[in-house]
Amino acid sequence: MRNFTFYLAGFLLLFLTQVYGQETFESRARMISNKIEKITKEEKDALKNEVESVNLELEKNTITKEQADEKKAKFAEVRAKNIETRIAEVQKELNDLVQEKVDGKIAESDSSRTFIFRFNPKESKKNKNGERRTTSQAVFAFGVNNLVTNSSVANSDYRYWGSHFYEWGFTWNTRMLKNHNLLHAKYGLSLMYNNLRPTDNRFFKEDGKYTNLETSAVHLNESRFRNVYLVVPLHFELDFSKKKIVDDKVIFRTHRSFRLGFGGYVGGNIKSKQILKFDDEDGNDVRQRTRGDFNVNDFIYGVSSYIGYGEVCLYAKYDLSPLFRHNIQEQRNVSLGLRFDFN
């Protein structure tokens, strides 16, 4: 599934283009989504042409079916890497945009705006002037990350403050009761970056179907193991924001008071990478990046919860799926940090 990163990027594009459609923050997010769309289309079209050329060779019997399959797999891998590299550049723009939102350097959007498909102008006008049960938010979270081993993170093999997680995405928030504001369903799409930094000058090494920590023969200035996931989160949220009366009409507001959310997430691994930094024999700085399978589970699922006030919450998540597929000792990722839901 990792060779088809562009499909997953396409899902992210869908959320970007449908959730955001007005000026300021939303218009810039839409511009970024258009860039992602262009990148994925270009690489997808190029892959299609390459596959067709291989099929022609196969029809002419100039290559065997095994050779054709091998060529197609290599082409798919190259295109997936191209998409990852090109989208990473665009992702920096999205990070900068979210930071500007946090710093208050960009205009606020209407927090009561509903997510709608703009197919019916009359319906759009009605929603613009009426009460909305669904709103949308940009989500950003960060904090510390580690692995639970034997039901504990005590005496961990990974740095407590040096191992971090990051998450950003978009959510829809739907009030579930027509005449009460307490219960909401919150769902969307997120990218999760889980980073682990081993202690004692160690790094990860594959040994057949197992992945173990080994001590490096040279001093490592940095050892970092990163896993990136595209996930679909779902939470049930209790929002204690008070209603507002405007012209004898009841307006239900969100993210204005104490909030509590509980639920989980499910998704897939789109990248695993190890980054090592060390000095060579000549004293030169060496940065070694290795992208591979590392026997990491392709699928991820877990539970998560958050509690806070307004847009800021304390956020915790725990993977129910083990990090590695075959290791005898099962280890599961756990994260604790802050979560921001920007209307």
Salt bridges, closest charged atoms under 4 A:
GLU26 OE2 - ARG113 NH2 3.38
GLU42 OE1 - ARG86 NH2 2.66
GLU43 OE1 - ARG79 NH1 2.86
GLU43 OE2 - ARG86 NH1 2.85
ASP45 OD2 - LYS41 NZ 2.94
GLU50 OE2 - ARG79 NH2 2.67
GLU57 OE1 - LYS71 NZ 3.21
ASP69 OD2 - LYS65 NZ 3.15
GLU70 OE2 - LYS74 NZ 3.45
GLU77 OE2 - LYS81 NZ 3.39
GLU84 OE2 - LYS271 NZ 2.89
GLU84 OE1 - ARG291 NH1 2.12
GLU93 OE1 - LYS35 NZ 2.95
ASP96 OD2 - LYS92 NZ 3.19
GLU100 OE1 - ARG28 NH1 2.85
GLU108 OE1 - LYS101 NZ 3.44
GLU131 OE2 - ARG175 NH1 2.64
ASP157 OD1 - ARG202 NH2 3.25
ASP200 OD2 - ARG202 NH2 3.90
GLU222 OE2 - ARG197 NH2 2.92
GLU222 OE2 - ARG224 NE 2.73
GLU222 OE1 - LYS277 NZ 3.34
GLU237 OE1 - ARG259 NH1 2.97
ASP293 OD1 - ARG2 NH2 3.90
ASP293 OD2 - ARG325 NH2 2.73
ASP298 OD1 - ARG2 NH2 3.11
GLU330 OE1 - ARG332 NH2 2.85
ASP341 OD2 - LYS186 NZ 3.40
ASP341 OD1 - ARG259 NH2 3.59
ASP341 OD1 - ARG339 NE 2.99
